Amino acid sequence: MCGPPARSTCRRLTSPDAWSGAEYRPLEAVKYPLIIVDEFQDTNTEEWAMIAQLGRHSRLIALGDPKQRIYDFKGADPRRFGEFIAQFRPTEFDFVGEIVVARGRTYWSSPTL
């Protein structure tokens, strides 16, 4: 998420004074009222800081599976979901056993995919 193309944006959004301007916060919330973070289990510290700042003024949805974490080498942390839950107190959903319909095909979610 904060690879070379987006690195300057991450730095800007995570700097201590990035959120000090009262006009900046509502502008970002209007531009991004809902933020969906896929593969949340692979976020590093810099990405988490940006997500946490954006989540102060926008609605967040974090999608992921802690067991599928593959980016430890870039700073993914197994405690990240706990940090998200502690900070935002989200409603949790477990989609095991649910039906997913995509492009006319039905997929059954099961414990072993």
N, C-alpha and C positions, 0 to 999 in steps of 0.2 A: 504494500500500500504506500509506503513512504520510500519507494525506490528513487533512483536518480531524477526522473521527471517531476516527482511530487515532493522531493526533499525540501525545497525552499518553502513550499506551502506548509509543510509540517513544522518546520522551524518557526515560521511566522505565527502559526496558530498555537504553538506551545511555548512561545516566549512569554516571560512574566508580564510584559506590558501589552500583549496582544489583545487582552480582553478588558483593558482598563477604560477604553473609550466607550461611553454609554451608547453612542450611535452605532458602534460596530456589532454589538451583541444582537440587537433586534434585526439588523440587516442580514446577518448570517442565519438567524432563525427563520426569517421570511424566505430566504433563498433555499434553505434546507430544513423544512419543517419536520421531515421524517428522514432519518438516516438508517439504512440497512447495512450492517457490517457482516458480510459473509466470511466464512472461515475465521471467525473471531478467535479461535484457539491459537492461531498463528500470529497474532499481533505482538509486536515488540514494544518496548518501553516508550519509544517516541510516538508510535502509532496510538498506543493506549492513552498517552497524555493528550493527543489531539482529539481522540474520540471522547474522552472525559470532558474536555472543554466544550466541544460541540454539543454534547448531551446535556449541558447545563441549560440550554435554551431551545433544543430541538428534541423531538421524540426519537429514541433509539430502539432498534431491533438488532440484537446480536444473534447470529446464526452460527452454530458450530458444534463440534463434538470434541471434548477434551482428549478422548482416546485417539483422535485422528491428527494430533499435533505432530507436524513434521519439520517445523522451522525452529527448533531449539538453537541451532547454530546462529540464527540471526536475532535471538533474544526472546522467542516465544516462551511464555512462562505458564506452567500448569496452574498457577494461582490466579490467572487472569479472570476466569469466570467468577471466582469468589470475590475479586475486587469489583467487578461489574455489578454483581448482586448486592454487595454491601453499599456501593455508592448510589445505585439507581433503584433498588428494590423492585425489580421487574416482575411481571407475571410470567411464570415459567410454563412452557408447553413441552410435552414429550410426545413426539409423533409416532412412536412405535405402535404398530397395528392400525395406523390410519391409512386411508386410501388417497393416493395422489393421482390426479388426472392431468396429463400433459400431452398436448397435440393429439387428443382423441384416444390415447392409450391409457389404460389403467395400470398403476403400479401399486403393489401392496408393500408397505414398509414393514420390515420384520427385524428382529434383533440381529440377524446375520444378513447383511446385504451383499 
